[in-house]
Amino acid sequence: MSQIDNQLLEKLAEKFTSMGQNPNVHLEGLLYGKPLTYWDYIQTDALLGLQIQRSLYPDEMVFIMYHQVNELLFKMILWEIDQIAAMDQVPVAIFTDKLQRISRYFDMLTSSFSIMGDGMDVEQYNKFRNSLAPASGFQSAQYRIIEFSSTDWINLIDKRFIAKLEENISEESALELMYWQAAGKNFQTGEKTYLLDAFEKKYRQIFVKAMKDYEKTNLWQKFVRLPQEAKENPELIAAMKHYDYTVNVTWVIGHYKTAVKYLESTGVTKEATGGSDWKKYMLPEYQKRIFFPELWTNEEKENWGKGLV
């Protein structure tokens, strides 16, 4: 039998004492604790019980699990961004490493579109999709928060309204002008689709809070507050640009091409399940959505996302 390491016991005692806890209570608790298993730690049973089909078509299961994986990756991305946001001064090496991690998550999201593009029967999709209306991937709140945590929210305003943006506009008013409103709002009448209306009723206050919380802590603000030497670091700049392009062009184009396969498979362009104008919402060339415009040349911005479809 292995010898008890008294130094470890002393360190444990110090740890719990510093927390105002009785070390003996915690040590005794170890006597009654169950050994940790993989399935308990990962919560496998709960995780595998979250896929509930709404139709009889087998490939709907692929659709459900794919989007659940997306949401888990979005959570991982926000986990990394929030670590940067919490730092007073972000060391260049850590900033670069975190951006590369986040980009890898988005690279994974981009490459995973083959699961959707080649992994579902088109006929099955065009039947089970009708049982999903009016739900839409547009309604991913985590993705909107990723955007707010990446850039100043003015960069997410619909480009048609930037020139006329009133001074000191509130976050609540700015939400009405976000680029993604184009997917579910008639800007002439102000009328919103159920897709957008339901989405905002659930998440409006969360989005307003995110806009305020990340106003000075989003990725761009963390970058501009670095010392000049750090802002000129080529690896950091490359990581910033890679992330920007990956999210706003590569990933979006991958999503768009998959949508084209299914929504134009019959030769007639269909609406998305939420009724959105999905082409104008998705294609980068319409909105030229860029997180870090100051890092790109005028020519690069002018040609943003063009010639890729």
Sequence and secondary structure as in RCSB ss.txt:
>XXXX:A:sequence
MSQIDNQLLEKLAEKFTSMGQNPNVHLEGLLYGKPLTYWDYIQTDALLGLQIQRSLYPDEMVFIMYHQVNELLFK
MILWEIDQIAAMDQVPVAIFTDKLQRISRYFDMLTSSFSIMGDGMDVEQYNKFRNSLAPASGFQSAQYRIIEFSS
TDWINLIDKRFIAKLEENISEESALELMYWQAAGKNFQTGEKTYLLDAFEKKYRQIFVKAMKDYEKTNLWQKFVR
LPQEAKENPELIAAMKHYDYTVNVTWVIGHYKTAVKYLESTGVTKEATGGSDWKKYMLPEYQKRIFFPELWTNEE
KENWGKGLV
>XXXX:A:secstr
     HHHHHHHHHHHHHTT  HHHHHHHHHH     HHHHHTHHHHHT    SSS TTHHHHHHHHHHHHHHHH
HHHHHHHHHHT SS  HHHHHHHHHHHHHHHHHHHHTHHHHHHHS HHHHHHHGGGTTT  GGG HHHHHHHHHH
S GGGGB TTTSTT  TT  HHHHHTTBGGGGGTB TTT  B HHHHHHHHHHHHHHHHHHHHTTTTSHHHHHHT
S HHHHT HHHHHHHHHHHHIIIIIHHHHHHHHHHHHHSTTSS    TT   HHHHH HHHH   S GGGS HHH
HHTTTTT  
